Amino acid sequence: MTVIVDHRQRRLAILERAFALFAEEGYRGVTYQKIADRCGIARTAIYKYFRNKEEIFLYAVRLAAGNLNTLIERVLRQTDAAPLEKLIRILHITVRLLAENRIFLTVILDYILTQKQSGKDVRRQVRCHTFGMKNLFVRLLREAADSGEINLCNTNIRHTEMISHHLYGMLESFVLNLTVTDILDTKDYIGLIDSYIRQLK
């Protein structure tokens, strides 16, 4: 009897199990063999899907980003929420998801630092993950200003971009807090974001 393998499903299963393993042991602590053992398949079988550990890790990061994007898309499709409410919901979701993936964030930070120390330019990778979110903030801020939800003295592109940078900076600060200092909790950060947005009204 021929066993039909769903390659898409197997690839996803490898990514999900590797994601958990990276979160537990860090980037440097994970080997190809450990990923194979966690997945319950031969090491050679994984090579059909991924060339090396780094490729698996980068796909795992994309998987996490994809989960966030799915949640954001759901918020954007909500017809009962005004632009500013959508922005607030997206920020809350992002903060909570970051908190839930705190250990994996530490692994990502470790990976970026490792790459940087080995002389690789990581700026493009980092910009790739930040560009879309900042643009989304700008778009929702402009829509909120156009609908009269927020009262900006200057609604030009530069001003909305500056506010977007502030909001994104708050998320970056939260990531730093989660991975390094651990001073404020999730509720505190959500409170800070809400307080900042209230000042825009």
Buried (B, 14 or more C-beta within 10 A) or exposed (E): EEEEEEEEEBBBBBBBBBBBBBBBBBBEEBEBEBBBEBBEBEBEBBEEBBEEBEEBBEBBBEBBBEEBBEBBEEBBEEEEBBBBBBBBBBBBBBBBBBBEBBBBBBBBBBBBEBBEEEEEEBEEBEEEEEEEBBEBBBBBBBBBBEEEBBEBEEBEEEBBBEBBBEBBEBBEBBBBBBBEEEEBEBEEBBEBBEEBBEEBE
